[in-house]
Amino acid sequence: MGVREGRARCSSRCWVAVFFRRSLPGAELYGGLRRTGEQIRVVGPPGWSAAWAPDLRCPTKPMPGAQPAKSKSEGSSAPGCFGYPLSIFFIVINEFCERFSYYGMRAVLVLYFKDFLRWDNSLSTAIYNFFVALCYFAPILGAFIADSCLGKFKTIVSLSIVYTIGQAVMAVSSINDMTDQNRDGNPDNIAVHIALSMTGMILIALATGGIKPCVSAFGGDQFEEHQQKRRSRFFSILFLSINAGSLISNVITPILRAQECGIHSRQQCYPLVFGVPAALMAVSLIVFVAGSQMYKKVQPQDNTMARVCKCIGFAIKNRFWHRSKEYPKREHWLDWASEKYDKLLITQIKMVFNVFFVYSALPMFWGIFEQQGSRWTLQATTMDGDFGAIQIQPDQMQTVNPILIIIMVPIVDAVIYPLIQKCKINFTPLRKITVGMFLTGLASVAAALVQVQIDKTLPVFPAAGQAQIRIMNLGNSNADVTFLPDLQNVTVLPMESTNYRMFETSQLKSVIISFMTESRSENIDSSSNTHTVTIKNAATGIVSSLRSDNFTSKPEEGNNLIRFVNNLPQTVNVTMGDTDFGILEETSISDYNLFSGGRTDDIVIVADSTNCTTTSEALGYGGAYTIIINECSQDVTQLRYVEDIQPNTVHMAWQIPQYFLLTCGEVVFSVTGLEFSYSQAPSNMKSVLQAGWLLTVGFGYLNVLILAGIFTLSEQWSEDVLFAGLVFAVCIIFAVMAYFYTYIDPNEVEAQLVEEEKKRRIKQDPDLYGKESEAVSRM
């Protein structure tokens, strides 16, 4: 079979037009290349067929309009919409659903640890940081599977199934009634719930981490090389979809948590909180698979990661065996692998290591950024969330970040960057990242300033070996109180009370109450460290009651603790709203009960045959109150309100500046980082560099855990200042690294190396091109 050839050149790339005889001659076509608009078609002479084949003497790249034979790595030509491949809209919707699922679960995780598993703040924060760190270490596993084994599409589908199972396990783990055999509202076997929770979290971390590097790289694969601007805008759209999912989930999830559900006892509905993300993750999987026929699926050419690891290992070993001075130095330590591995692979690995070196300075940014899900949420629990018509829950303050992102991303892309470009400032990607880090440091400073103001309003609770006590005088004359064995004295005026007084436990054994010539003693219960004593000079003598208060922290989420004291001579029964405080004797103190802040409730007091009904005052948020019943008759109900713990007075709106600074930093940092990672990655290691970018997030969380362990700071504001100082120092180092970084076009570098390799092969074997053309004709 004879072979003729024609050549068409597009920029520096070229294809060979190969003509060959057909089995059914007779077509009246003229041989050659035919141009139609922007497309170039190959037509053969009568009796010949035509096709495009790559010219092995030229760097291979399809020319505009040319349609070479498709290989399994290229996929079909996808339809477009507004100039974008239609397939990316399935990817964006999938990412929205996945991020809703992830952020919806993560938004309540710290509160789930505290409220359901009964862990303290430190353990809850540590486990939360460990979970998120694992989520960002797992991408390296996903990148390995995608670039070396399954390809990005199959990796996303497989891990999405694991993801859905993990969310379902979390939902099951939070079912209180599963182990509540005695139906008292508390799990009887908390270990079962912890084991299921840890299993679900590990599955979620591995799955979401494995998916992360594949989605952005898979989306970038849908674009042709001449669509760089649209590809860049795609990363912004993807970032918007991530934050839209985060925004909606952070609004809805706390609402779901506030619902009450259960079979035997009604509690916060964590099964619903984790069940909805599980359902949405299943929807995400269905949407992604629905676009399967439109995707350009770049299959892994070989076990890239294995070859990379072997190449690195061989270079290190070869350098070790040739460490003597008699061997000449080489430009780069990876060049010691040149005896076994080709120059293209070595150069690709160099590209990856150059970017990884720049990434080494980034974890501090993420260490501060993720404080909004742990420390900033805990900070919000001690703040006033009353915004007039609505009461914001602490975990809902995280919605400020995605709201600001949705506003800021279009402004930055359409206004800020063009203005900077008009000012002829070379705002390179690494300079953008530097600015983002600096703004994040400022956000940490703002958080420290807010914390200083909060600390001024927080009560002081007794530490180990300490106890505190307050005296309430319900009588109509002065009372003298002596604390034994410390012998401190205090005079309490009628119908007044002292503040909590702090003692060493060994210095507070009993109190002596004196009204004029009468005295009475009350022994202090050493098993508790917070006490209230009510005293009264009644007609029958001195009446007193001692009560352990049993609180060690402020009420959270804007709730209030409320209790009643009976200052009537007869026994009463008290109900507030739907809560029954029980029967109270004279001077008796009820237990505290939890109520939502800022609202009013009906109070019903039943004293003998008299029913007194009144409406409570609208109390603050996050306080503890004692309501003293001084009078109850048919027409008159006299109550006195005493603040045991001051309500939250610093408004949550003061967190907005720190969220604004953090969001501005994230917009110029994260979007730029995703694009930078894709643009600087070799063609066969796109997911690897995306995983490397996400790996910096995992190291950021580890930094938080390590620094928190090294610097045991008692004040939260000092920890914020520490993180701010560290990120400013790292910012300076990164700016120097960015200054010396050289940007490259991996495609051009690879094409140049391929060209050099072909020339070398042709030079060694001049007949090589003829042999390859013959192979094409046989095909």
C-alpha positions in Angstrom: 0.0 0.0 0.0 1.5 3.3 -1.0 1.6 6.3 1.3 1.6 9.9 0.4 1.8 12.7 2.9 1.1 16.4 3.2 1.9 18.6 6.2 -0.1 21.3 7.9 1.6 23.5 10.5 -0.2 25.3 13.3 2.2 27.5 15.4 5.1 25.2 16.3 3.0 22.0 16.1 2.4 19.9 13.0 0.4 16.9 11.8 0.9 14.7 8.8 -2.0 14.2 6.4 -1.7 10.5 5.5 -3.5 9.3 2.3 -4.2 5.6 1.7 -6.3 3.6 -0.8 -9.9 2.7 0.1 -11.5 -0.7 -0.6 -14.3 1.0 -2.7 -12.7 3.5 -5.1 -14.7 6.0 -7.1 -15.1 9.0 -4.9 -14.5 12.2 -6.8 -12.3 14.1 -4.4 -9.2 16.1 -5.0 -6.1 15.3 -2.8 -4.7 17.8 -0.4 -5.7 20.0 2.5 -8.9 22.0 2.3 -9.6 25.0 4.5 -13.2 25.8 5.5 -13.4 28.9 7.8 -11.2 28.1 10.8 -11.1 24.4 10.1 -8.7 22.4 8.0 -10.0 19.2 6.5 -7.9 16.4 5.0 -9.2 15.1 1.6 -7.5 12.4 -0.5 -7.4 11.9 -4.3 -9.9 9.7 -6.0 -9.6 6.2 -4.6 -7.7 7.3 -1.5 -8.8 7.8 2.1 -7.3 10.4 4.3 -6.6 10.9 8.0 -4.5 12.9 10.4 -1.5 11.3 12.0 1.1 13.0 14.3 4.4 14.0 12.6 7.0 12.4 14.9 9.5 15.1 13.9 7.3 17.8 15.4 5.9 18.4 18.9 2.5 16.9 18.9 -0.5 19.2 19.4 -3.8 19.1 17.5 -4.2 21.9 15.1 -7.5 23.9 15.1 -10.3 22.0 13.5 -8.1 18.9 12.9 -9.7 15.7 14.0 -7.1 13.0 14.6 -8.0 9.5 15.5 -9.3 9.4 19.1 -7.4 7.5 21.7 -8.8 6.3 24.9 -7.1 9.1 26.7 -8.8 11.9 24.8 -12.5 11.4 25.2 -15.2 12.9 22.9 -15.6 16.5 21.9 -18.0 17.9 24.5 -20.8 20.3 23.7 -20.3 23.9 25.0 -22.4 26.5 26.7 -21.4 30.2 26.8 -18.0 29.2 25.5 -17.5 26.6 28.4 -17.6 22.8 28.0 -21.0 21.7 29.1 -19.4 19.0 31.3 -18.0 21.5 33.8 -21.6 22.4 34.9 -22.0 18.8 36.1 -18.7 19.1 37.9 -19.7 22.4 39.6 -23.1 21.1 40.7 -21.3 18.0 42.1 -18.8 20.1 44.0 -21.6 22.3 45.4 -23.4 19.2 46.8 -20.2 17.6 48.1 -19.2 20.9 49.9 -22.6 21.2 51.4 -22.3 17.8 52.8 -18.8 18.3 54.2 -19.3 21.8 55.6 -22.7 20.9 57.0 -21.3 18.1 59.0 -18.2 20.0 60.0 -20.1 23.1 61.2 -21.6 21.2 64.2 -18.7 18.8 64.8 -17.2 20.7 67.8 -20.7 21.1 69.4 -21.5 17.5 68.7 -18.3 16.5 70.6 -19.2 18.7 73.5 -23.0 18.2 73.8 -23.3 14.5 72.7 -20.0 12.8 73.4 -19.4 15.1 76.5 -15.8 16.1 75.7 -14.4 19.3 77.0 -13.3 22.3 74.8 -9.6 21.2 74.6 -10.3 17.6 73.5 -13.1 18.7 71.2 -10.8 21.2 69.5 -7.9 18.8 69.2 -10.1 16.0 67.7 -11.7 18.5 65.3 -8.2 19.7 64.1 -7.0 16.1 63.8 -10.1 15.3 61.6 -9.6 18.3 59.3 -5.9 17.6 59.1 -6.6 14.0 58.0 -9.0 15.4 55.4 -6.2 17.4 53.9 -3.5 14.7 54.1 -5.7 12.2 52.3 -5.5 14.1 48.9 -2.1 12.6 48.3 -3.8 9.2 48.3 -6.5 10.4 45.9 -3.9 11.9 43.6 -1.9 8.6 43.6 -5.0 6.6 42.7 -6.2 9.1 40.0 -2.8 9.7 38.3 -1.6 6.1 38.5 -4.5 3.7 38.7 -8.1 4.6 38.1 -8.0 8.0 36.5 -9.8 11.1 38.0 -13.3 10.1 37.0 -13.4 6.6 38.5 -11.5 7.9 41.6 -14.2 10.5 42.2 -17.0 8.0 41.8 -15.4 5.3 44.0 -14.6 7.7 46.8 -18.0 9.3 46.7 -19.5 6.0 47.6 -17.1 5.7 50.6 -18.1 9.3 51.5 -21.8 8.5 51.5 -21.2 5.5 53.7 -19.2 7.6 56.2 -21.9 10.2 56.5 -24.5 7.5 57.1 -22.3 6.0 59.9 -22.1 9.4 61.5 -25.9 9.7 61.4 -26.3 6.3 63.1 -23.6 7.2 65.7 -25.6 10.2 66.9 -28.8 8.3 67.6 -29.1 8.7 71.4 -31.8 6.0 71.8 -29.6 3.3 70.3 -27.9 2.6 73.7 -30.3 4.5 76.1 -31.7 1.4 77.8 -32.9 3.2 80.9 -34.5 6.0 78.8 -32.9 8.8 80.9 -31.8 10.8 77.9 -28.1 9.8 78.1 -26.4 7.0 76.2 -25.6 4.1 78.4 -22.7 2.9 76.3 -20.9 6.1 75.1 -18.0 4.0 73.8 -20.2 2.6 71.0 -21.1 6.1 69.9 -17.5 7.2 70.0 -16.4 4.1 68.0 -19.0 4.7 65.3 -18.2 8.5 65.2 -14.5 7.8 64.7 -15.2 5.2 62.0 -17.5 7.6 60.1 -15.1 10.5 60.5 -12.2 8.4 59.1 -14.2 7.3 56.1 -15.3 10.9 55.4 -11.8 12.2 55.8 -10.2 9.7 53.4 -13.1 10.1 50.9 -13.3 13.9 50.9 -9.5 14.2 50.9 -9.2 11.8 48.0 -11.8 13.6 46.0 -10.4 17.1 46.5 -7.4 17.1 44.2 -9.3 15.2 41.5 -12.3 17.6 41.1 -10.3 20.8 40.3 -7.8 18.9 38.1 -10.7 17.0 36.3 -12.4 20.3 35.7 -9.2 21.8 34.3 -8.9 18.8 31.9 -12.2 19.7 30.2 -10.6 22.8 28.6 -8.4 23.1 25.6 -5.0 24.8 25.8 -6.3 27.9 24.0 -9.0 28.3 26.7 -6.7 29.5 29.4 -8.9 32.5 30.4 -12.0 30.4 30.6 -10.1 27.8 32.6 -8.9 30.5 35.0 -12.5 31.7 35.4 -13.7 28.1 35.9 -11.5 27.9 39.1 -13.3 31.1 40.3 -16.7 29.5 39.5 -15.7 26.3 41.3 -14.6 28.3 44.3 -17.9 30.1 44.3 -19.8 26.8 44.2 -17.7 25.6 47.1 -18.6 28.6 49.2 -22.3 28.6 48.1 -22.5 25.0 49.4 -20.7 26.1 52.6 -23.0 29.1 53.0 -26.3 27.2 52.7 -25.1 24.3 54.8 -23.9 26.6 57.6 -27.4 28.3 57.6 -29.5 25.1 57.5 -27.4 22.7 59.7 -27.7 24.7 62.9 -31.5 25.0 62.3 -31.6 21.2 61.9 -29.6 20.8 65.1 -32.0 23.0 67.0 -34.9 20.6 66.2 -35.8 18.0 68.8 -36.0 14.4 67.9 -35.8 11.0 69.5 -37.9 8.0 70.4 -37.6 7.9 74.2 -36.2 11.4 74.9 -36.3 14.6 72.9 -32.9 16.1 72.2 -30.9 18.1 69.7 -31.4 16.3 66.4 -27.9 15.3 65.4 -29.1 12.3 63.4 -30.9 14.8 61.1 -27.8 17.0 61.0 -25.6 14.2 59.7 -28.4 12.4 57.7 -29.1 15.4 55.4 -25.5 15.7 54.3 -25.4 11.9 53.7 -28.5 12.2 51.4 -27.0 15.2 49.6 -23.7 13.3 49.0 -25.7 10.6 47.3 -27.3 13.3 45.1 -23.8 14.6 44.4 -22.7 11.2 43.1 -25.8 10.8 40.9 -25.3 14.2 39.3 -21.7 13.6 38.6 -22.3 10.2 37.0 -25.1 11.7 34.9 -22.6 13.8 33.0 -20.3 10.8 32.3 -20.8 10.8 28.5 -19.7 14.5 28.2 -16.5 14.3 30.2 -13.0 14.4 28.7 -11.5 11.5 30.6 -7.7 11.6 30.6 -6.7 8.1 31.6 -3.4 7.5 33.4 -0.8 6.7 30.9 1.3 4.5 33.3 1.9 4.2 37.0 3.2 7.8 37.2 3.5 8.0 41.0 5.4 4.7 41.1 7.9 5.9 38.4 8.3 9.2 40.3 9.1 7.5 43.6 11.5 5.0 41.9 13.2 7.9 40.1 13.6 9.9 43.3 14.9 6.8 45.1 17.4 6.0 42.4 18.7 9.6 42.3 19.2 9.5 46.1 20.9 6.1 46.0 23.1 7.0 43.0 24.2 10.2 44.6 25.0 8.3 47.8 27.3 5.8 46.0 28.9 8.7 44.0 29.5 11.1 46.9 33.3 11.1 46.5 34.9 14.3 45.2 36.3 12.5 42.2 32.8 12.5 40.6 31.8 15.9 39.1 28.9 17.7 40.6 25.6 17.9 38.8 23.3 20.9 38.5 20.4 19.3 40.5 20.4 16.3 42.8 17.7 14.7 40.6 20.1 14.6 37.7 21.8 11.7 39.4 18.8 9.6 38.0 19.7 10.4 34.4 21.6 7.0 34.0 18.3 5.2 34.3 15.4 7.6 33.7 14.7 9.9 30.7 15.2 13.7 30.9 11.5 14.4 30.5 10.5 12.5 33.7 13.4 14.1 35.7 12.3 17.6 34.5 8.7 16.9 35.4 9.7 15.9 38.9 11.9 19.0 39.2 8.8 21.1 38.3 6.8 19.5 41.2 9.6 19.9 43.7 10.0 23.6 42.8 6.4 24.2 43.5 6.4 22.1 46.7 9.3 24.2 48.0 7.2 27.3 47.6 4.3 25.5 49.3 6.4 24.9 52.4 5.6 28.4 53.7 1.8 28.1 53.3 0.6 26.0 56.3 0.5 28.9 58.7 -2.2 30.6 56.6 -4.4 27.5 56.9 -3.7 27.2 60.6 -5.3 30.6 61.1 -8.0 30.2 58.5 -9.5 27.1 60.1 -9.8 28.8 63.5 -13.2 29.9 62.3 -14.5 26.4 62.7 -13.1 25.8 66.2 -11.8 28.7 68.3 -13.9 31.4 66.6 -17.0 29.3 67.0 -16.2 28.8 70.7 -15.5 32.6 70.9 -19.0 33.2 69.5 -20.6 31.1 72.3 -19.6 33.8 74.7 -21.1 36.6 72.6 -24.5 38.2 72.2 -26.1 36.9 69.0 -29.2 39.1 69.2 -29.6 40.7 65.7 -33.1 42.1 66.4 -35.5 40.0 64.4 -33.3 36.9 64.6 -31.0 35.2 67.1 -27.8 34.0 65.5 -26.3 30.7 66.8 -22.5 30.6 67.3 -22.0 28.0 64.5 -24.0 30.2 62.1 -21.5 33.0 62.3 -19.4 30.9 60.0 -21.8 31.8 57.2 -20.2 35.3 57.2 -17.2 33.8 55.4 -19.1 32.2 52.4 -21.4 35.2 52.1 -18.5 37.6 51.8 -16.7 35.2 49.4 -19.8 35.2 47.1 -19.7 39.0 47.2 -15.9 39.5 47.0 -14.9 37.0 44.2 -16.8 38.8 41.4 -15.6 42.2 42.8 -11.9 41.1 42.9 -12.1 39.5 39.5 -14.0 42.2 37.7 -12.8 45.3 39.6 -9.7 44.9 41.8 -7.5 42.9 39.5 -8.3 45.0 36.3 -7.5 48.2 38.4 -4.2 46.8 39.5 -3.4 45.8 35.9 -4.2 49.3 34.7 -1.8 50.7 37.3 0.8 48.5 35.5 1.5 46.5 38.7 2.8 43.0 38.0 0.5 41.2 40.4 1.8 37.7 39.9 0.1 34.7 41.5 2.7 34.3 44.2 2.3 38.0 45.1 -1.4 37.5 45.4 -0.8 34.6 47.8 1.6 36.8 49.8 -1.1 39.5 50.2 -3.6 36.8 51.2 -1.3 35.6 54.0 -0.8 39.2 55.3 -4.6 39.8 55.5 -5.0 36.6 57.4 -2.5 37.7 60.0 -4.5 40.9 60.4 -7.7 38.8 60.9 -5.9 37.0 63.8 -5.1 40.3 65.4 -8.7 41.4 65.1 -9.8 38.2 66.8 -7.4 38.8 69.6 -8.8 42.3 70.1 -12.4 40.9 70.3 -11.3 38.3 72.8 -9.7 40.9 75.1 -13.1 42.6 75.3 -14.9 39.3 75.9 -12.5 38.4 78.7 -13.5 41.5 80.6 -17.1 40.2 80.9 -16.4 36.6 81.8 -16.9 35.4 85.3 -14.1 33.8 87.3 -14.8 30.2 88.2 -13.0 28.3 90.9 -10.0 26.3 90.0 -8.9 23.0 91.6 -8.6 23.5 95.3 -10.8 26.6 95.3 -14.4 27.2 96.2 -16.8 30.2 95.9 -19.9 31.2 97.8 -22.6 33.9 97.8 -25.1 34.9 100.5 -28.6 36.0 99.8 -30.4 37.8 102.6 -34.2 37.3 102.2 -35.0 38.9 105.6 -35.9 42.5 106.6 -32.8 43.3 108.7 -29.0 43.2 108.4 -27.2 39.9 108.6 -23.6 39.3 109.7 -22.0 36.3 108.1 -18.7 34.7 109.3 -16.8 32.2 107.1 -14.9 29.5 109.1 -12.1 28.8 109.6 -10.9 31.8 107.7 -12.9 34.2 110.1 -13.7 36.6 107.3 -16.9 38.7 108.0 -19.4 40.3 105.7 -22.6 42.2 106.4 -25.5 41.6 104.0 -28.2 44.2 103.8 -31.9 43.3 103.7 -33.2 41.9 100.4 -29.6 42.0 99.0 -27.0 39.5 98.1 -23.2 39.3 98.0 -21.1 38.6 94.9 -19.4 35.2 94.7 -16.5 35.3 97.2 -13.5 33.0 96.4 -11.8 30.9 99.1 -9.3 28.1 99.2 -11.3 24.9 99.9 -9.4 24.4 103.2 -10.5 27.9 104.3 -14.2 27.3 103.8 -15.7 24.7 106.0 -18.9 26.4 107.4 -20.6 29.8 107.7 -22.2 31.4 110.8 -25.3 33.6 110.2 -26.2 36.2 112.8 -29.4 38.4 113.0 -29.0 40.6 116.0 -28.6 38.1 118.9 -29.7 35.0 117.0 -27.1 32.8 115.2 -27.2 29.7 112.9 -24.5 27.6 111.3 -24.4 26.0 107.8 -21.8 23.4 107.0 -20.3 23.6 103.4 -20.4 20.6 101.2 -16.8 19.9 100.1 -17.9 17.9 97.0 -19.0 21.1 95.2 -17.0 24.2 94.6 -19.8 26.8 94.0 -22.4 27.5 96.6 -25.4 29.7 97.4 -26.7 30.3 100.9 -30.2 31.9 101.5 -30.8 33.3 104.9 -33.9 34.9 106.6 -35.0 36.1 110.1 -38.4 34.5 110.1 -41.0 34.6 112.9 -39.9 31.2 114.0 -36.2 32.1 114.0 -33.4 32.0 111.4 -34.2 30.0 108.3 -31.4 29.1 105.8 -30.8 26.9 102.8 -27.5 25.8 101.2 -27.4 24.9 97.5 -24.6 23.7 95.3 -24.8 25.7 92.0 -22.9 23.1 89.9 -21.9 25.3 87.0 -18.3 25.6 85.7 -18.9 27.8 82.6 -21.2 30.3 81.0 -24.3 28.9 79.2 -23.6 28.6 75.5 -25.4 29.4 72.3 -27.2 32.4 73.9 -29.1 30.2 76.4 -29.8 31.2 80.0 -29.8 29.2 83.3 -32.8 30.1 85.5 -33.7 29.0 89.0 -36.2 30.1 91.7 -36.0 31.0 95.4 -39.1 30.9 97.6 -39.2 33.8 100.0 -42.8 33.1 101.1 -43.6 31.6 104.4 -45.6 28.8 102.7 -44.6 26.0 100.3 -45.0 26.9 96.6 -45.0 25.1 93.2 -43.3 27.0 90.3 -43.7 26.5 86.6 -42.0 28.6 83.9 -43.1 27.9 80.4 -43.2 24.2 80.0 -40.7 23.6 82.8 -41.8 22.5 86.3 -39.4 23.6 89.0 -41.1 21.5 91.6 -42.1 22.2 95.2 -40.1 24.8 97.2 -40.1 25.2 100.9 -39.4 28.6 102.6 -35.9 29.9 101.5 -35.4 26.8 99.3 -33.5 27.1 96.0 -34.5 25.1 92.9 -32.2 23.5 90.4 -31.1 25.5 87.3 -33.0 24.9 84.1 -32.0 25.9 80.6 -34.0 28.5 78.6 -33.5 30.3 75.3 -32.2 33.8 75.8 -34.0 37.0 74.9 -37.5 35.6 75.3 -40.3 35.9 77.8 -42.2 33.0 79.4 -45.3 32.7 81.6 -44.5 32.0 85.3 -47.2 30.2 87.3 -46.8 30.1 91.1 -49.2 27.9 93.2 -49.1 28.9 96.9 -51.7 27.0 99.0 -55.0 27.9 97.2 -53.6 30.9 95.4 -52.5 30.9 91.8 -50.2 33.7 90.7 -49.5 34.2 87.0 -47.1 36.7 85.5 -44.8 37.1 82.5 -41.0 37.0 83.0 -38.7 39.8 82.0 -36.9 39.5 78.7 -33.5 38.3 80.0 -30.2 38.6 78.2 -28.2 35.9 76.4 -25.7 33.5 78.0 -26.4 34.5 81.7 -27.5 32.7 84.8 -30.4 34.2 86.9 -32.0 33.6 90.3 -35.7 34.7 90.5 -36.8 35.4 94.1 -40.5 35.1 94.8 -41.3 37.9 97.3 -45.0 38.1 97.1 -47.9 36.1 95.6 -51.5 37.1 95.8 -54.4 37.2 93.4 -53.6 40.6 92.0 -49.9 41.0 92.9 -46.8 38.9 92.1 -43.6 40.4 93.1 -40.4 38.9 91.8 -36.8 40.0 92.1 -34.1 39.1 89.5 -30.6 38.4 90.5 -27.7 37.9 88.0 -25.6 34.9 89.0 -23.6 35.1 85.8 -23.5 38.2 83.7 -25.1 37.7 80.2 -23.1 38.1 77.0 -22.5 41.8 76.4 -20.0 41.7 73.4 -22.1 41.5 70.2 -21.3 38.9 67.6 -21.2 41.7 65.0 -17.7 42.4 66.3 -16.6 39.2 64.7 -17.4 40.5 61.2 -14.1 42.5 60.8 -12.0 39.4 61.4 -14.2 37.4 59.0 -13.9 40.2 56.4 -10.1 40.3 56.6 -10.0 36.5 56.5 -12.3 36.3 53.5 -10.3 38.9 51.6 -7.1 36.9 52.3 -8.8 33.7 51.2 -10.1 35.1 47.9 -6.7 36.2 46.7 -5.0 33.1 48.3 -7.1 30.1 47.5 -8.4 30.8 44.0 -4.9 31.8 43.0 -3.4 28.8 44.6 -5.7 26.3 42.7 -4.9 28.0 39.4 -1.2 28.2 40.2 -1.1 24.5 41.1 -2.7 23.5 37.8 -0.7 25.9 35.6 2.7 24.8 37.0 2.0 21.1 37.0 3.3 18.7 34.4 0.7 17.2 32.2 0.7 13.8 34.0 0.9 15.2 37.5 -2.0 17.7 37.7 -3.7 15.9 40.6 -0.4 15.5 42.4 0.2 19.3 42.6 -3.5 19.8 43.6 -2.9 17.3 46.4 0.3 19.2 47.3 -1.7 22.4 47.6 -4.3 20.7 49.8 -1.5 19.0 51.8 -0.5 22.5 53.1 -3.9 22.7 54.7 -3.3 19.5 56.6 0.1 20.7 57.8 -1.6 24.0 58.9 -3.8 22.0 61.3 -0.9 20.1 62.6 0.9 23.4 63.2 -2.0 24.5 65.3 -1.9 21.3 67.4 1.8 21.4 67.8 2.0 25.1 68.7 -0.9 24.7 71.1 1.1 21.9 72.8 4.4 23.8 72.9 3.0 27.2 73.9 0.5 26.4 76.7 -1.1 29.9 76.8 -3.8 30.4 79.4 -5.4 33.3 77.5 -7.1 32.8 74.0 -6.1 36.4 72.9 -2.4 35.6 73.5 -2.7 32.5 71.2 -4.3 34.7 68.5 -1.4 37.1 68.8 1.1 34.3 68.6 -0.4 32.9 65.4 -0.5 36.4 63.9 3.2 37.0 64.6 4.1 33.7 63.1 2.1 34.2 59.9 3.6 37.7 59.5 7.1 36.2 59.8 6.2 33.4 57.3 4.8 36.0 55.0 8.1 37.8 54.8 9.9 34.5 54.0 7.4 33.6 51.4 7.7 37.0 49.7 11.5 36.3 49.3 10.8 32.8 47.9 8.2 34.2 45.5 10.7 36.8 44.3 13.2 34.2 43.1 10.6 31.8 41.7 10.6 31.4 37.9 7.3 30.7 36.2 7.2 28.1 33.5 4.8 26.7 30.9 5.0 22.9 31.5 3.5 22.1 28.1 6.2 24.1 26.3 9.0 22.5 28.4 7.6 19.0 27.8 7.2 19.7 24.1 10.7 21.0 23.8 12.1 17.9 25.6 10.0 15.6 23.3 11.4 17.5 20.3 15.0 17.1 21.5 14.4 13.4 22.1 12.9 12.9 18.6 15.8 14.7 17.0 18.2 12.5 19.0 16.5 9.4 17.9 16.3 10.4 14.2 20.0 11.3 14.3 20.8 7.9 15.7 18.5 6.1 13.2 17.8 8.2 10.0 15.3 5.6 8.8 13.2 5.9 12.0 10.7 8.3 10.4 10.1 6.0 7.4 9.4 3.1 9.7 6.9 5.1 11.8 5.1 6.3 8.6 4.9 2.7 7.5 3.4 1.7 10.8 0.8 4.4 10.4 -0.1 3.2 7.0 -0.5 -0.4 8.3 -2.8 1.0 11.0 
